[in-house]
Amino acid sequence: MSFDERYRVIESRDPRFDGQFVTAVSSTRIYCRPSCPARTPKPSNVTFYATSAAAHEAGYRACKRCLPEAAPGSPAWNIRGDVTARAMRLIADGVVEREGVPGLSARLGYSSRHLTRLLTAELGAGPLALSRAHRAHTARMLLVGTDLPAADVAFSAGFASVRQFNDTVREVFGMPPLDLRARRRGTNIVTPGAIDLVLPHRGPLDAGGLFAWMAARAVPGVEVATPTSFARTIALSGGPAWFELRVDDASRVRLRARLTHLGDLSTLVTRARRLFDLDADPIAIDEALSRHPELRPLVEATPGIRVPGAADPHEMLIRAMVGQQITVSAARTALTSLTDALGERVEGFDGTDRLFPTMAAIAEHGAEVLRGPAARIRAITGAAAALVSGELSLGTGDDAIDQRAALLARPGIGPWTADYVRMRVLGDPDVFLPGDVAVRSGAAAIGIPAEPGPLTDWAARTAPWRSYLTTHLWRAAPTVRRRTLEPEAHS
């Protein structure tokens, strides 16, 4: 967007652009979200930044009125696949806190110095500043959304010390932590040891569709899904964790969580957001898809449709491979058997008492549990072993082309699986699955070409939102039992 386009956004106070950039005002030394209700500043006093970290680095502090740190994340980091977007996804996942800038650089294939130059040139801030801004956002969320003691907030947000936490909050928000907490509205009564947060998102949100998707695929013991909630266990660096996503009476997405180590909270929040695609721009997506008459009824029936993400990239690959060429129900049965046999037992909450099996356990014992063609079982256990050894790398910071090539090079992984994993793990909004039985069935139901070649050509007109087209076609597919000789679409 040009300066003039962004200025028109802040004049109209359009909330759709919250989180996509910030507005820094030189006369006040404050930066705001685009929808800030304050008087629109003169153009000569305005500088736009892609991230709050850049505004911090330029000497601005966050607006106390609109709290730009509370905005949803930018959808650009999923739409784009360049090194900047990959770095932002990894920073949000807590890689800098766990592995430092050298670890982030190694994952991206650059030296620390060169990566810092790249990010500073484009975003106005290097990886340390970007990570610091992410910690500040997490700290604000905990201060206003929980009753955790300030020291617990500091370490949950990833700060190395309470002093560093206090200094950062003062610098970013212009007030000490307890003053920031005092500005929250209402009270928040939380069960001891639990965390309850509101996750901001852009509306509309097809929450019912997300919960139904999760319910059809929930692995008993690991996941529990209802028409209004989804909960699961997950292994994080500090130990097992549990979280639940639900929508409250005010249409807010709420996250409840229990963690072994509070320092994993930021990573958990990021993964929950990715799982429910909460950083998407649904109005832009719906407007683009509605331009096609064949799709307009689907969009009108399901505004704000989302593409489910992945809580754990390695787990997602195994689930996709198990689900190849079988129905969703059959895949769930196989994954349940695998988890019952190999999943680690953990303290249970609300019907969950196991973790999904580790890649090491699947590599070593998967052949004893999995049923089906021997070649497929070897492919699954071989992929798990490759993930354990590092021969195969799979994560949210991958280059999309490289990830796809690495997966296709593995025995037993074809184009459907590689593209499906890319859609779910990277959050790539422009993946299409023309060979998918349910996609083709949905296409036929709405009167567009159903054969892979013509369907691929037709879908090209919806770029860069073909993942959302795919999700709409899945929804439009008649509810019939799929043939097992073709890829099952959404395991």
C-alpha angles and dihedrals in degrees: 000000000000124000091257093051092051092046090054088052093056091044089057092040089225108188092200089080097051108125094019095089140343130232116228118198116205095201093060101023088229130125124210142186115259093256095053108144093219120111112286109256124231113272090240090062096049131097121174121215129191092221139024088237090065090052090050091051090051091056102261127131130212121271112255091210104054099020098213090198087069093062122107116265122269115271088213092085090064097037091052124061101189126115093269093056092044090050092050092052091051094046090052089051090057100251094141092053091049102036107013126229091303089058092049091048093049092053090053096043097243136109115257091246095051093045090051090051092049096049094042092050093052105029104024092240137074127230095273092053092045091050090048091053090050090052090050090052091051091047092052091049091053095043094054097031104044142034093231114142112260092249091055090048090053095055094037089057091052101255117150093221142008090245092056089049093051093047094048095048091049092049097045101038102025094237139072119266097258091051089053089051091049090061094063119112119244126343131293117214109196132184109249110267093017131103124212118188140167113235111209118226141165115257149270101055126185092214093159091057092050093050091047091050091051093045092056091053103032113134108219113244092021100051138026121190131182131173088270107030147031126203134176147158122247136183113237131177093267095047140279119341137185129207140175129201121201140153117240130212091274091056091251120143108236128196123205115189144175119194137186090216121027091212088073093065097093091052091047092051091050092050093047090051091050092047091058096034091236096162093061122116099230096179092057091046094047092047092051095048093044091063087078111075093213091059100039095087090050093052092046090051094047113025116183097023112180136206109232113236132203129269091202124018096209092049089049092058093051092047091050093049093048089049096053114122094354134090125268089250093052091047090051091052092051093047091048091055091047092051095045090054102038109017118110115242115238137175105292130232125186096342100325121111106148141064121226107262117274119247089246091056092048092047092051103036107013093100089060092057109029119088130204138058113359092230092058093048090051090049092052096046090042092053090049091050091049090053091050094049095043092242086121120039120196127174148121092273095059123122104249096227093046092046092051092048092049092051094046089053090062120091113255096019117112134177095279093055094043093049094042090053090048090053094049102035102038096032087230105180095202106061120124128189107201094169093055113116095217092046091052091046091052091048091053090048093058096041104254125123112293102191114095098244100047091037091055090051092049093047092054089077090066096057131163089030102054093125088062090046087054091052092050091050091050088053092048094050114110113252100253134131109270122230111257096221093075131058115282107232110222119020 
